[in-house]
Amino acid sequence: MGKLKKAESLLVKLESAALVALLGGMSSLAFLQVLRRELFGSGALWADPLLRSLVLWVGFLGAALAAAEDKHFAWEAGAHRSGRYGAALNLIGKLAAVCVSLLLMRAAWNFFLDDQSAGRPLALIGNLAVPSWLFSLAIPVGFALLAVHMALRAAEAAAKLR
């Protein structure tokens, strides 16, 4: 369990760094958009779609960090009970959250693959052509991160039952 905690700690640090970078970049870009609109009458055409796409990444990274701190999902039936019965209910709730996250990850991955087979074009960000899959990949990756953190919380809950 110690190695898993160290691996999760590294994952949390990476998620936190990505979240800070994305939020800082999004805030700066949104501020520049406002300035451009006020000073020049129009903003960059690519900025608003980019900001909307980055919101997905920020949302899922935030959800993953909440799950890592065990503050994301709670099943009220087991959240306030103590003892072995409460621990068992807590484990069942965590396992249900893992199953739901995995099912949603699989559905999002299938949607991602269908989207790719449809041949979505590149997204233009200024003069830079970026593959559109970078933005749509946020959903399956986000649910995968949630599943990982939830599985580790379930393992901790199982350990409390012993």
Stockholm file with secondary structure:
# STOCKHOLM 1.0

chainA/1-162         MGKLKKAESLLVKLESAALVALLGGMSSLAFLQVLRRELFGSGALWADPLLRSLVLWVGFLGAALAAAEDKHFAWEAGAHRSGRYGAALNLIGKLAAVCVSLLLMRAAWNFFLDDQSAGRPLALIGNLAVPSWLFSLAIPVGFALLAVHMALRAAEAAAKLR
#=GR chainA/1-162 SS CHHHHHHHHHHHHHHHHHHHHHHHHHHHHHHHHHHHHHHHSCCCTTHHHHHHHHHHHHHHHHHHHHHHTTCSCCCHHHHTCCHHHHHHHHHHHHHHHHHHHHHHHHHHHHHHHHHHHTTCCEEEETTEEEETHHHHTHHHHHHHHHHHHHHHHHHHHHHHHC
#=GC SS_cons         CHHHHHHHHHHHHHHHHHHHHHHHHHHHHHHHHHHHHHHHSCCCTTHHHHHHHHHHHHHHHHHHHHHHTTCSCCCHHHHTCCHHHHHHHHHHHHHHHHHHHHHHHHHHHHHHHHHHHTTCCEEEETTEEEETHHHHTHHHHHHHHHHHHHHHHHHHHHHHHC
//
